Amino acid sequence: MSHAVSRLRDERLARSTKPFVARGSRAPRCAGCRVIDSYCLCAWKPKVDAASAVCLLMYDTEPLKPTNTGWLIADVIEDTQAFGWSRTDVDPQLLASLADPQWQPYIVFPGEFVVPERVVTEVKVEPGKRPLFILLDATWTEARKMFRKSPYLNHLPVLSLEPEQISRYRLRRSRRDDHFCTAEVAALCLELADDQVAAGVLDAYLDVFSAHYLGAKYQRPVNPDDASHTHLKAFL
């Protein structure tokens, strides 16, 4: 069954004037997990309940990249929304979701770049509402642009994460150790919202994805009995 990110990917491909060619894309990839077929991890896709929801604002070609980890969030968290970002053309469904009274939205962004009165570091949900974490799925430079040029987010509280751990994501390089991939950010948000099981499962699933992706890239075996695979077995 498709999810929000896979549907957004299909929509983005339909608008493309030329094929999107990812690095290392000569070998056939599984349509379900975007990993080379012989390293497919679809059998490791977990099922877990979460009280929280995630809204991904994705920059242009992000849905097309096989290394994009927003896809993993949508695999794990059933209530995941995904919208392409545009400075001038805002999806009405996104605006409707932000106004939906069932959600308590937080835009996730570093507090050092925001006026202090908007910044929060804890998730406090009103009765009858569920947290909705809005994640800017992009490079750091792109995310800053998105934050500045999305006035419809200006009324929302900014959840500033202060994680102590260093990023474990190994598929794209960042010059800063405190820059996290989108799935890591989502797991930290889930943890703050007391969705501890979902946070742990998403972390393990990210590790499994990284192991399979890098295994395919470097043609090395994957250990199905390592800690991350073992963690997921209870949620298959």
N, CA, C and O of each residue as an XYZ file, in Angstrom:
944
protein
N       0.846     -1.188      0.000
C       0.000      0.000      0.000
C       0.887      1.245      0.000
O       1.862      1.311      0.750
N       0.559      2.224     -0.828
C       1.361      3.435     -0.905
C       1.107      4.328      0.309
O       0.065      4.228      0.958
N       2.061      5.194      0.605
C       1.874      6.161      1.679
C       2.095      7.560      1.132
O       2.322      7.731     -0.065
N       2.031      8.566      2.004
C       2.039      9.959      1.554
C       3.295     10.320      0.773
O       3.217     11.057     -0.210
N       4.446      9.816      1.191
C       5.691     10.180      0.508
C       5.781      9.493     -0.853
O       6.231     10.101     -1.825
N       5.359      8.237     -0.929
C       5.402      7.548     -2.225
C       4.434      8.206     -3.209
O       4.734      8.302     -4.399
N       3.278      8.657     -2.725
C       2.335      9.348     -3.615
C       2.907     10.687     -4.077
O       2.760     11.064     -5.239
N       3.565     11.408     -3.150
C       4.187     12.668     -3.536
C       5.295     12.428     -4.552
O       5.477     13.217     -5.480
N       6.031     11.342     -4.376
C       7.071     10.985     -5.346
C       6.468     10.764     -6.730
O       7.000     11.248     -7.730
N       5.352     10.027     -6.784
C       4.698      9.773     -8.066
C       4.233     11.082     -8.707
O       4.369     11.270     -9.916
N       3.685     11.983     -7.889
C       3.226     13.270     -8.417
C       4.399     14.084     -8.954
O       4.297     14.724    -10.001
N       5.515     14.052     -8.223
C       6.688     14.813     -8.657
C       7.270     14.235     -9.949
O       7.689     14.983    -10.832
N       7.295     12.913    -10.057
C       7.769     12.283    -11.287
C       6.879     12.643    -12.475
O       7.368     12.850    -13.586
N       5.581     12.716    -12.235
C       4.644     13.034    -13.310
C       4.859     14.453    -13.836
O       4.547     14.739    -14.992
N       5.386     15.334    -13.001
C       5.623     16.719    -13.421
C       6.998     16.912    -14.056
O       7.274     17.964    -14.631
N       7.848     15.913    -13.954
C       9.219     16.059    -14.431
C       9.264     16.122    -15.957
O       8.544     15.405    -16.651
N      10.126     16.995    -16.450
C      10.316     17.103    -17.894
C      11.423     16.175    -18.387
O      11.539     15.921    -19.586
N      12.238     15.668    -17.457
C      13.262     14.697    -17.799
C      13.403     13.709    -16.655
O      13.067     14.054    -15.522
N      13.877     12.514    -16.895
C      13.971     11.491    -15.838
C      14.901     11.935    -14.711
O      15.923     12.580    -14.945
N      14.520     11.573    -13.472
C      15.391     11.806    -12.329
C      16.330     10.610    -12.200
O      15.874      9.479    -12.038
N      17.627     10.851    -12.270
C      18.608      9.775    -12.214
C      19.392      9.904    -10.913
O      20.180     10.836    -10.746
N      19.173      8.963     -9.988
C      19.894      8.974     -8.714
C      21.266      8.349     -8.904
O      21.482      7.554     -9.819
N      22.185      8.720     -8.028
C      23.518      8.124     -8.081
C      23.426      6.622     -7.823
O      22.640      6.161     -6.995
N      24.244      5.880     -8.548
C      24.264      4.433     -8.354
C      22.966      3.761     -8.734
O      22.601      2.740     -8.151
N      22.259      4.323     -9.710
C      20.925      3.815    -10.027
C      20.896      2.831    -11.186
O      19.823      2.531    -11.709
N      22.046      2.326    -11.596
C      22.070      1.387    -12.718
C      21.386      0.070    -12.365
O      20.691     -0.511    -13.198
N      21.579     -0.403    -11.138
C      20.943     -1.656    -10.721
C      19.470     -1.403    -10.402
O      19.127     -0.338     -9.889
N      18.595     -2.370    -10.702
C      17.167     -2.196    -10.401
C      16.938     -2.021     -8.901
O      17.559     -2.693     -8.079
N      16.035     -1.106     -8.568
C      15.694     -0.848     -7.163
C      14.281     -1.344     -6.868
O      13.406     -1.313     -7.733
N      14.077     -1.794     -5.651
C      12.740     -2.182     -5.192
C      11.863     -0.932     -5.104
O      12.271      0.077     -4.528
N      10.663     -1.000     -5.672
C       9.766      0.149     -5.630
C       9.249      0.420     -4.223
O       8.816      1.534     -3.927
N       9.290     -0.586     -3.353
C       8.745     -0.417     -2.010
C       9.696      0.193     -1.013
O       9.258      0.851     -0.070
N      11.015     -0.011     -1.197
C      11.983      0.508     -0.213
C      13.109      1.320     -0.845
O      13.915      1.916     -0.131
N      13.176      1.352     -2.199
C      14.148      2.142     -2.960
C      15.577      1.629     -2.846
O      16.521      2.328     -3.215
N      15.741      0.416     -2.341
C      17.053     -0.205     -2.222
C      17.207     -1.224     -3.347
O      16.220     -1.797     -3.806
N      18.443     -1.451     -3.792
C      18.703     -2.439     -4.833
C      18.037     -3.763     -4.458
O      18.097     -4.201     -3.309
N      17.408     -4.386     -5.441
C      16.526     -5.537     -5.193
C      17.143     -6.603     -4.290
O      16.469     -7.119     -3.398
N      18.393     -6.932     -4.507
C      19.015     -8.009     -3.744
C      19.229     -7.647     -2.275
O      19.555     -8.515     -1.465
N      19.047     -6.360     -1.925
C      19.189     -5.913     -0.535
C      17.869     -5.356     -0.001
O      17.853     -4.617      0.984
N      16.778     -5.710     -0.647
C      15.450     -5.196     -0.285
C      15.187     -5.361      1.220
O      15.495     -6.400      1.805
N      14.615     -4.319      1.832
C      14.294     -4.418      3.257
C      12.799     -4.350      3.520
O      12.384     -4.071      4.645
N      11.977     -4.601      2.497
C      10.527     -4.548      2.693
C      10.055     -5.519      3.779
O       9.092     -5.239      4.492
N      10.734     -6.654      3.898
C      10.343     -7.633      4.918
C      10.595     -7.120      6.325
O      10.105     -7.698      7.295
N      11.355     -6.038      6.443
C      11.695     -5.489      7.758
C      10.869     -4.259      8.109
O      11.118     -3.610      9.125
N       9.886     -3.938      7.271
C       9.042     -2.771      7.548
C       8.198     -3.041      8.788
O       7.410     -3.987      8.794
N       8.344     -2.227      9.847
C       7.646     -2.515     11.105
C       6.238     -1.940     11.148
O       5.881     -1.064     10.360
N       5.454     -2.447     12.074
C       4.121     -1.924     12.353
C       4.085     -1.485     13.816
O       4.355     -2.281     14.715
N       3.752     -0.218     14.046
C       3.761      0.301     15.402
C       2.704      1.389     15.527
O       2.480      2.154     14.589
N       2.053      1.460     16.685
C       1.071      2.506     16.945
C       1.764      3.745     17.498
O       2.738      3.644     18.243
N       1.256      4.904     17.128
C       1.802      6.166     17.630
C       0.660      7.152     17.836
O      -0.250      7.241     17.011
N       0.712      7.880     18.926
C      -0.280      8.926     19.165
C       0.035     10.170     18.347
O      -0.859     10.962     18.051
N       1.296     10.343     17.982
C       1.741     11.529     17.256
C       1.544     11.358     15.754
O       1.362     10.249     15.251
N       1.588     12.486     15.057
C       1.537     12.506     13.598
C       2.677     13.382     13.088
O       3.230     14.200     13.822
N       3.012     13.194     11.822
C       4.111     13.932     11.205
C       3.629     14.546      9.904
O       2.924     13.908      9.123
N       4.018     15.791      9.681
C       3.737     16.482      8.431
C       5.069     16.852      7.796
O       5.820     17.654      8.351
N       5.367     16.280      6.649
C       6.622     16.541      5.951
C       6.410     17.599      4.873
O       5.586     17.426      3.976
N       7.159     18.695      4.969
C       7.229     19.674      3.886
C       8.512     19.381      3.126
O       9.604     19.571      3.661
N       8.396     18.926      1.896
C       9.537     18.375      1.183
C       9.965     19.312      0.053
O       9.147     19.776     -0.741
N      11.255     19.573      0.009
C      11.808     20.485     -0.984
C      11.991     19.773     -2.321
O      12.726     18.789     -2.407
N      11.341     20.254     -3.333
C      11.467     19.853     -4.729
C      11.781     18.366     -4.929
O      10.864     17.545     -4.901
N      13.063     17.997     -5.130
C      13.392     16.618     -5.509
C      13.573     15.674     -4.324
O      13.917     14.510     -4.532
N      13.356     16.125     -3.095
C      13.540     15.232     -1.941
C      12.764     13.926     -2.066
O      13.322     12.872     -1.761
N      11.496     13.943     -2.503
C      10.771     12.661     -2.587
C      11.389     11.683     -3.580
O      11.119     10.484     -3.517
N      12.213     12.185     -4.493
C      12.792     11.331     -5.529
C      14.084     10.656     -5.094
O      14.505      9.677     -5.710
N      14.717     11.160     -4.050
C      16.032     10.663     -3.657
C      15.908      9.334     -2.903
O      15.160      9.253     -1.929
N      16.617      8.307     -3.331
C      16.540      7.018     -2.623
C      17.078      7.084     -1.199
O      16.752      6.223     -0.381
N      17.896      8.087     -0.885
C      18.413      8.230      0.480
C      17.484      9.032      1.383
O      17.774      9.199      2.567
N      16.385      9.526      0.854
C      15.486     10.353      1.668
C      14.871      9.535      2.802
O      14.319      8.461      2.564
N      14.963     10.038      4.030
C      14.471      9.273      5.182
C      13.052      9.665      5.599
O      12.488      9.060      6.511
N      12.469     10.675      4.936
C      11.055     10.946      5.172
C      10.207      9.742      4.800
O       9.167      9.484      5.405
N      10.673      9.005      3.784
C      10.000      7.762      3.368
C       9.923      6.783      4.537
O       8.901      6.122      4.720
N      10.973      6.685      5.315
C      10.987      5.760      6.452
C       9.972      6.174      7.506
O       9.324      5.326      8.119
N       9.835      7.481      7.716
C       8.842      7.974      8.677
C       7.446      7.541      8.244
O       6.655      7.062      9.057
N       7.152      7.712      6.956
C       5.831      7.323      6.448
C       5.620      5.812      6.523
O       4.491      5.354      6.699
N       6.691      5.037      6.391
C       6.595      3.589      6.571
C       6.151      3.229      7.988
O       5.346      2.319      8.186
N       6.685      3.955      8.969
C       6.498      3.587     10.381
C       5.290      4.281     11.000
O       4.510      3.642     11.706
N       5.124      5.571     10.750
C       4.060      6.357     11.386
C       2.883      6.466     10.424
O       2.983      7.124      9.388
N       1.785      5.832     10.761
C       0.633      5.772      9.858
C       0.116      7.163      9.510
O      -0.207      7.439      8.355
N       0.039      8.032     10.505
C      -0.451      9.388     10.270
C       0.702     10.295      9.853
O       1.116     11.181     10.601
N       1.207     10.058      8.659
C       2.244     10.907      8.067
C       1.672     11.585      6.836
O       1.149     10.931      5.934
N       1.779     12.897      6.813
C       1.369     13.687      5.656
C       2.630     14.159      4.931
O       3.681     14.321      5.550
N       2.524     14.376      3.630
C       3.676     14.851      2.868
C       3.197     15.834      1.805
O       2.268     15.552      1.049
N       3.851     16.989      1.766
C       3.498     18.034      0.804
C       4.774     18.589      0.183
O       5.786     18.766      0.861
N       4.707     18.857     -1.109
C       5.802     19.546     -1.748
C       5.788     21.013     -1.348
O       4.726     21.630     -1.258
N       6.972     21.570     -1.109
C       7.047     22.974     -0.699
C       7.195     23.886     -1.908
O       7.952     23.605     -2.836
N       6.450     24.987     -1.870
C       6.584     26.038     -2.872
C       6.395     27.374     -2.178
O       5.526     27.523     -1.319
N       7.202     28.330     -2.551
C       7.095     29.658     -1.931
C       5.788     30.343     -2.300
O       5.237     31.093     -1.493
N       5.286     30.103     -3.492
C       4.124     30.845     -3.987
C       2.848     30.026     -4.096
O       1.754     30.588     -4.158
N       2.975     28.702     -4.121
C       1.808     27.845     -4.333
C       1.685     26.875     -3.160
O       2.344     25.836     -3.132
N       0.841     27.220     -2.198
C       0.688     26.416     -0.981
C      -0.494     25.464     -1.153
O      -1.587     25.879     -1.538
N      -0.264     24.191     -0.866
C      -1.304     23.175     -1.012
C      -2.449     23.473     -0.043
O      -2.209     23.565      1.160
N      -3.684     23.625     -0.525
C      -4.821     23.879      0.376
C      -4.998     22.791      1.428
O      -5.458     23.070      2.535
N      -4.639     21.562      1.094
C      -4.767     20.477      2.069
C      -3.796     20.668      3.240
O      -4.102     20.291      4.371
N      -2.642     21.245      2.966
C      -1.696     21.554      4.043
C      -2.297     22.587      4.979
O      -2.254     22.416      6.197
N      -2.857     23.654      4.431
C      -3.464     24.701      5.261
C      -4.639     24.146      6.058
O      -4.842     24.514      7.215
N      -5.404     23.264      5.439
C      -6.539     22.656      6.150
C      -6.055     21.789      7.300
O      -6.661     21.774      8.371
N      -4.971     21.074      7.081
C      -4.428     20.224      8.136
C      -3.922     21.063      9.309
O      -4.142     20.706     10.466
N      -3.250     22.166      9.017
C      -2.733     23.028     10.078
C      -3.865     23.642     10.901
O      -3.686     23.953     12.079
N      -5.034     23.814     10.270
C      -6.183     24.405     10.969
C      -7.092     23.361     11.612
O      -8.025     23.716     12.331
N      -6.832     22.089     11.363
C      -7.680     21.016     11.889
C      -7.562     20.967     13.413
O      -6.454     20.845     13.935
N      -8.680     21.060     14.138
C      -8.623     21.129     15.598
C      -8.134     19.858     16.284
O      -7.828     19.892     17.476
N      -8.052     18.737     15.566
C      -7.550     17.520     16.214
C      -6.044     17.581     16.450
O      -5.511     16.836     17.273
N      -5.348     18.485     15.716
C      -3.892     18.536     15.803
C      -3.406     19.698     16.659
O      -4.036     20.754     16.725
N      -2.291     19.481     17.298
C      -1.541     20.547     17.951
C      -0.193     20.638     17.231
O       0.736     19.900     17.558
N      -0.086     21.548     16.245
C       1.102     21.556     15.395
C       2.308     22.227     16.059
O       2.183     23.202     16.801
N       3.473     21.661     15.760
C       4.762     22.253     16.114
C       5.628     22.262     14.849
O       5.748     21.240     14.174
N       6.222     23.399     14.532
C       7.217     23.429     13.476
C       8.568     23.170     14.122
O       8.940     23.856     15.074
N       9.296     22.204     13.625
C      10.556     21.784     14.247
C      11.704     22.509     13.546
O      11.918     22.355     12.344
N      12.440     23.310     14.337
C      13.503     24.131     13.763
C      14.405     24.598     14.901
O      13.937     24.761     16.028
N      15.693     24.816     14.626
C      16.598     25.254     15.705
C      16.182     26.598     16.289
O      15.964     27.565     15.559
N      16.075     26.645     17.608
C      15.617     27.849     18.281
C      16.550     29.038     18.148
O      16.116     30.180     18.295
N      17.823     28.793     17.874
C      18.785     29.896     17.779
C      18.488     30.826     16.618
O      19.006     31.942     16.571
N      17.648     30.376     15.663
C      17.330     31.200     14.507
C      15.933     31.803     14.591
O      15.431     32.340     13.604
N      15.300     31.720     15.760
C      13.903     32.123     15.921
C      13.778     33.085     17.102
O      14.536     32.993     18.068
N      12.821     34.004     17.020
C      12.595     34.908     18.148
C      12.226     34.070     19.370
O      11.442     33.128     19.253
N      12.780     34.399     20.543
C      12.627     33.531     21.723
C      11.189     33.228     22.117
O      10.909     32.138     22.616
N      10.267     34.171     21.902
C       8.895     33.950     22.359
C       8.168     32.851     21.586
O       7.113     32.391     22.024
N       8.701     32.430     20.470
C       8.073     31.337     19.708
C       8.637     29.970     20.087
O       8.037     28.947     19.755
N       9.750     29.933     20.758
C      10.493     28.687     20.951
C       9.970     27.899     22.148
O       9.741     28.459     23.220
N       9.785     26.598     21.953
C       9.463     25.682     23.047
C      10.423     24.510     22.970
O      10.939     24.190     21.899
N      10.657     23.882     24.089
C      11.549     22.717     24.113
C      10.844     21.473     24.645
O      11.456     20.410     24.746
N       9.563     21.599     24.985
C       8.773     20.475     25.462
C       7.500     20.365     24.636
O       7.031     21.346     24.059
N       6.950     19.162     24.587
C       5.693     18.914     23.886
C       4.584     18.822     24.923
O       4.534     17.875     25.709
N       3.702     19.804     24.921
C       2.572     19.826     25.846
C       1.298     19.885     25.015
O       1.050     20.862     24.309
N       0.497     18.838     25.106
C      -0.675     18.705     24.248
C      -1.946     18.962     25.044
O      -2.123     18.423     26.137
N      -2.818     19.777     24.499
C      -4.099     20.055     25.133
C      -4.999     18.827     25.061
O      -4.855     18.009     24.152
N      -5.923     18.688     26.004
C      -6.845     17.543     25.970
C      -7.608     17.483     24.651
O      -8.080     18.500     24.143
N      -7.719     16.282     24.112
C      -8.441     16.098     22.857
C      -7.633     16.364     21.608
O      -8.146     16.222     20.498
N      -6.380     16.747     21.769
C      -5.535     17.013     20.609
C      -4.382     16.009     20.533
O      -4.052     15.343     21.515
N      -3.782     15.919     19.351
C      -2.608     15.074     19.142
C      -1.492     15.925     18.553
O      -1.755     16.820     17.751
N      -0.260     15.658     18.940
C       0.837     16.447     18.376
C       1.037     16.163     16.890
O       0.980     15.015     16.449
N       1.271     17.233     16.126
C       1.592     17.132     14.708
C       2.931     17.836     14.491
O       3.022     19.060     14.589
N       3.948     17.066     14.201
C       5.295     17.615     14.032
C       5.533     17.944     12.563
O       5.487     17.062     11.705
N       5.786     19.207     12.282
C       6.025     19.666     10.916
C       7.531     19.698     10.694
O       8.245     20.470     11.333
N       8.001     18.863      9.793
C       9.426     18.725      9.526
C       9.738     19.258      8.135
O       9.056     18.925      7.165
N      10.764     20.081      8.045
C      11.216     20.617      6.762
C      12.227     19.634      6.191
O      13.376     19.584      6.630
N      11.798     18.868      5.227
C      12.626     17.791      4.670
C      13.432     18.344      3.505
O      12.940     18.449      2.382
N      14.689     18.698      3.797
C      15.522     19.397      2.830
C      16.941     19.457      3.362
O      17.204     19.037      4.489
N      17.858     19.977      2.556
C      19.175     20.287      3.087
C      19.044     21.448      4.061
O      18.010     22.115      4.104
N      20.095     21.688      4.847
C      20.023     22.762      5.828
C      19.813     24.117      5.160
O      19.021     24.925      5.645
N      20.504     24.377      4.062
C      20.346     25.644      3.349
C      18.922     25.797      2.831
O      18.330     26.872      2.931
N      18.377     24.718      2.278
C      17.010     24.761      1.766
C      16.006     24.928      2.894
O      15.028     25.663      2.752
N      16.239     24.252      4.014
C      15.310     24.329      5.143
C      15.232     25.749      5.696
O      14.147     26.208      6.054
N      16.346     26.444      5.772
C      16.327     27.833      6.238
C      15.496     28.709      5.307
O      14.743     29.572      5.758
N      15.640     28.481      4.022
C      14.840     29.227      3.043
C      13.356     28.921      3.231
O      12.528     29.831      3.223
N      13.024     27.656      3.399
C      11.634     27.262      3.594
C      11.040     27.908      4.843
O       9.900     28.372      4.833
N      11.820     27.933      5.910
C      11.328     28.500      7.169
C      11.048     29.995      7.008
O      10.031     30.498      7.484
N      11.954     30.694      6.337
C      11.805     32.147      6.168
C      10.660     32.510      5.238
O      10.010     33.540      5.422
N      10.409     31.671      4.241
C       9.479     32.035      3.179
C       8.162     31.246      3.240
O       7.518     31.021      2.215
N       7.775     30.835      4.441
C       6.493     30.135      4.631
C       5.683     30.876      5.690
O       5.607     30.424      6.832
N       5.076     32.010      5.331
C       4.376     32.829      6.334
C       3.221     32.110      7.018
O       2.825     32.492      8.119
N       2.673     31.075      6.385
C       1.564     30.334      6.988
C       2.011     29.508      8.194
O       1.174     28.938      8.894
N       3.335     29.436      8.446
C       3.850     28.741      9.621
C       4.192     29.709     10.756
O       4.545     29.280     11.854
N       4.089     30.991     10.495
C       4.596     31.989     11.448
C       3.848     32.018     12.775
O       4.381     32.498     13.775
N       2.619     31.509     12.793
C       1.840     31.550     14.039
C       2.071     30.317     14.916
O       1.546     30.238     16.027
N       2.840     29.375     14.428
C       3.010     28.107     15.142
C       4.190     28.156     16.104
O       5.173     28.847     15.836
N       4.108     27.431     17.225
C       5.273     27.326     18.109
C       6.396     26.562     17.436
O       6.150     25.647     16.650
N       7.616     26.932     17.740
C       8.787     26.298     17.155
C       9.395     25.354     18.190
O       9.865     25.792     19.240
N       9.383     24.077     17.890
C       9.986     23.079     18.780
C      11.469     22.983     18.452
O      11.858     22.558     17.364
N      12.282     23.387     19.414
C      13.727     23.363     19.230
C      14.296     22.159     19.968
O      14.163     22.049     21.187
N      14.928     21.261     19.226
C      15.477     20.043     19.813
C      16.875     20.304     20.351
O      17.652     21.060     19.769
N      17.172     19.674     21.452
C      18.491     19.808     22.061
C      19.067     18.427     22.329
O      19.342     18.080     23.478
N      19.250     17.635     21.276
C      19.722     16.258     21.459
C      21.184     16.211     21.863
O      21.981     17.057     21.457
N      21.523     15.235     22.651
C      22.900     15.075     23.111
C      23.705     14.158     22.208
O      24.933     14.234     22.174
N      23.014     13.291     21.474
C      23.749     12.318     20.669
C      24.181     12.921     19.336
O      23.578     13.878     18.849
N      25.219     12.353     18.760
C      25.702     12.767     17.458
C      24.972     11.951     16.393
O      24.668     10.774     16.591
N      24.699     12.593     15.270
C      23.957     11.928     14.202
C      24.609     10.617     13.786
O      25.826     10.535     13.624
N      23.763      9.575     13.613
C      24.238      8.258     13.182
C      24.015      8.042     11.685
O      24.447      7.029     11.133
N      23.353      8.976     11.035
C      23.001      8.796      9.628
C      24.248      8.848      8.763
O      25.049      9.776      8.876
N      24.415      7.846      7.893
C      25.675      7.691      7.168
C      25.523      7.797      5.652
O      26.492      7.559      4.932
N      24.348      8.143      5.149
C      24.127      8.089      3.710
C      24.383      9.415      3.008
O      24.715      9.435      1.822
N      24.234     10.507      3.719
C      24.586     11.805      3.157
C      25.466     12.520      4.159
O      25.243     12.413      5.365
N      26.436     13.231      3.694
C      27.386     13.866      4.596
C      26.934     15.272      4.990
O      26.410     16.017      4.162
N      27.136     15.623      6.239
C      26.923     16.976      6.717
C      28.214     17.469      7.344
O      28.974     16.692      7.921
N      28.452     18.745      7.228
C      29.672     19.303      7.809
C      29.555     19.479      9.323
O      30.546     19.732     10.008
N      28.334     19.343      9.829
C      28.134     19.537     11.264
C      27.555     18.277     11.877
O      26.639     17.674     11.317
N      28.085     17.876     13.026
C      27.595     16.681     13.713
C      26.216     16.892     14.322
O      25.522     15.922     14.624
N      25.800     18.172     14.511
C      24.498     18.414     15.116
C      23.401     18.574     14.065
O      22.283     18.962     14.405
N      23.692     18.287     12.810
C      22.673     18.248     11.775
C      22.178     16.812     11.635
O      22.962     15.894     11.391
N      20.877     16.630     11.793
C      20.276     15.298     11.822
C      19.480     15.040     10.558
O      18.949     15.970      9.952
N      19.398     13.785     10.162
C      18.523     13.460      9.054
C      17.078     13.523      9.543
O      16.811     13.546     10.745
N      16.146     13.551      8.576
C      14.745     13.790      8.917
C      14.173     12.698      9.820
O      13.396     12.997     10.727
N      14.544     11.441      9.587
C      14.028     10.360     10.427
C      14.543     10.468     11.857
O      13.815     10.162     12.801
N      15.795     10.904     12.027
C      16.325     11.106     13.380
C      15.549     12.199     14.107
O      15.220     12.057     15.284
N      15.257     13.289     13.401
C      14.488     14.383     13.998
C      13.109     13.886     14.412
O      12.634     14.193     15.506
N      12.469     13.118     13.538
C      11.143     12.586     13.866
C      11.195     11.695     15.104
O      10.313     11.778     15.959
N      12.219     10.841     15.212
C      12.343      9.967     16.384
C      12.516     10.775     17.663
O      11.952     10.425     18.700
N      13.289     11.850     17.597
C      13.472     12.715     18.772
C      12.159     13.392     19.163
O      11.858     13.539     20.347
N      11.385     13.801     18.165
C      10.080     14.403     18.452
C       9.138     13.394     19.098
O       8.443     13.716     20.062
N       9.115     12.180     18.570
C       8.274     11.130     19.150
C       8.646     10.859     20.595
O       7.782     10.632     21.442
N       9.935     10.887     20.865
C      10.398     10.664     22.231
C       9.893     11.764     23.166
O       9.465     11.490     24.287
N       9.949     13.014     22.691
C       9.467     14.137     23.507
C       7.963     14.040     23.761
O       7.468     14.518     24.782
N       7.244     13.419     22.829
C       5.794     13.284     22.954
C       5.393     12.012     23.691
O       4.215     11.657     23.723
N       6.367     11.323     24.286
C       6.129     10.076     25.019
C       5.680      8.927     24.122
O       5.095      7.956     24.602
N       5.949      9.034     22.835
C       5.766      7.901     21.926
C       7.074      7.118     21.882
O       7.719      7.017     20.838
N       7.447      6.575     23.017
C       8.767      5.968     23.158
C       8.956      4.738     22.263
O      10.013      4.563     21.656
N       7.934      3.896     22.186
C       8.062      2.682     21.370
C       8.245      3.049     19.905
O       9.119      2.511     19.225
N       7.410      3.971     19.421
C       7.516      4.392     18.028
C       8.869      5.033     17.754
O       9.449      4.823     16.688
N       9.376      5.810     18.703
C      10.689      6.445     18.535
C      11.782      5.395     18.390
O      12.640      5.506     17.515
N      11.755      4.374     19.247
C      12.761      3.319     19.196
C      12.686      2.508     17.921
O      13.713      2.135     17.355
N      11.465      2.231     17.464
C      11.282      1.468     16.233
C      11.792      2.260     15.031
O      12.455      1.703     14.156
N      11.483      3.557     14.985
C      11.947      4.375     13.865
C      13.471      4.460     13.858
O      14.087      4.398     12.794
N      14.071      4.597     15.009
C      15.539      4.608     15.091
C      16.127      3.299     14.549
O      17.073      3.309     13.762
N      15.547      2.174     14.987
C      16.048      0.868     14.535
C      15.841      0.692     13.034
O      16.704      0.149     12.344
N      14.708      1.147     12.535
C      14.399      1.029     11.109
C      15.366      1.872     10.268
O      15.770      1.463      9.180
N      15.727      3.044     10.780
C      16.731      3.869     10.097
C      18.070      3.135     10.021
O      18.734      3.155      8.985
N      18.460      2.492     11.112
C      19.717      1.737     11.112
C      19.667      0.575     10.114
O      20.640      0.311      9.407
N      18.526     -0.113     10.065
C      18.385     -1.231      9.135
C      18.425     -0.727      7.691
O      19.083     -1.324      6.839
N      17.727      0.364      7.423
C      17.765      0.957      6.087
C      19.195      1.331      5.697
O      19.640      1.040      4.587
N      19.905      1.974      6.614
C      21.285      2.373      6.331
C      22.160      1.154      6.043
O      22.981      1.174      5.127
N      21.977      0.087      6.837
C      22.773     -1.130      6.644
C      22.512     -1.753      5.275
O      23.449     -2.165      4.593
N      21.246     -1.823      4.872
C      20.910     -2.418      3.583
C      21.384     -1.532      2.436
O      21.924     -2.025      1.446
N      21.180     -0.227      2.572
C      21.579      0.688      1.503
C      23.095      0.666      1.304
O      23.578      0.576      0.175
N      23.835      0.748      2.401
C      25.291      0.743      2.297
C      25.806     -0.638      1.900
O      26.814     -0.749      1.203
N      25.114     -1.691      2.343
C      25.486     -3.032      1.911
C      25.396     -3.160      0.404
O      26.278     -3.735     -0.234
N      24.320     -2.619     -0.166
C      24.164     -2.646     -1.617
C      25.227     -1.790     -2.297
O      25.784     -2.171     -3.326
N      25.494     -0.648     -1.719
C      26.462      0.276     -2.340
C      27.864     -0.325     -2.392
O      28.570     -0.192     -3.391
N      28.260     -0.988     -1.301
C      29.628     -1.513     -1.207
C      29.702     -3.028     -1.403
O      30.761     -3.635     -1.248
N      28.547     -3.632     -1.749
C      28.475     -5.075     -2.010
C      29.030     -5.886     -0.833
O      29.921     -6.720     -0.992
N      28.481     -5.618      0.328
C      28.882     -6.366      1.509
C      27.641     -6.936      2.182
O      26.558     -6.369      2.040
N      27.766     -8.035      2.907
C      26.592     -8.689      3.492
C      25.974     -7.875      4.627
O      26.638     -7.070      5.280
N      24.691     -8.111      4.835
C      23.947     -7.491      5.939
C      23.705     -8.543      6.996
O      23.342     -9.675      6.676
N      23.901     -8.187      8.246
C      23.696     -9.117      9.352
C      22.262     -9.012      9.863
O      21.929     -8.030     10.528
N      21.395     -9.997      9.574
C      19.996     -9.910     10.011
C      19.804    -10.162     11.501
O      18.689    -10.073     12.015
N      20.892    -10.474     12.185
C      20.796    -10.736     13.617
C      21.460     -9.642     14.459
O      21.682     -9.821     15.656
N      21.776     -8.500     13.819
C      22.368     -7.422     14.611
C      21.294     -6.776     15.481
O      20.123     -7.150     15.411
N      21.692     -5.813     16.294
C      20.773     -5.241     17.291
C      19.554     -4.587     16.651
O      18.439     -4.746     17.148
N      19.747     -3.856     15.557
C      18.633     -3.142     14.942
C      17.637     -4.093     14.290
O      16.427     -3.938     14.455
N      18.145     -5.078     13.548
C      17.238     -6.075     12.960
C      16.490     -6.835     14.049
O      15.291     -7.088     13.933
N      17.204     -7.193     15.099
C      16.580     -7.935     16.203
C      15.483     -7.101     16.859
O      14.432     -7.627     17.224
N      15.730     -5.790     17.009
C      14.748     -4.897     17.610
C      13.455     -4.894     16.792
O      12.362     -4.891     17.358
N      13.578     -4.894     15.469
C      12.412     -4.796     14.606
C      11.593     -6.087     14.551
O      10.405     -6.048     14.232
N      12.211     -7.227     14.858
C      11.523     -8.500     14.681
C      10.204     -8.555     15.458
O       9.251     -9.199     15.018
N      10.149     -7.895     16.587
C       8.926     -7.930     17.393
C       7.808     -7.089     16.785
O       6.658     -7.187     17.213
N       8.141     -6.251     15.777
C       7.148     -5.329     15.215
C       6.822     -5.641     13.758
O       6.220     -4.817     13.069
N       7.211     -6.820     13.284
C       6.943     -7.180     11.896
C       5.546     -7.779     11.749
O       5.144     -8.143     10.644
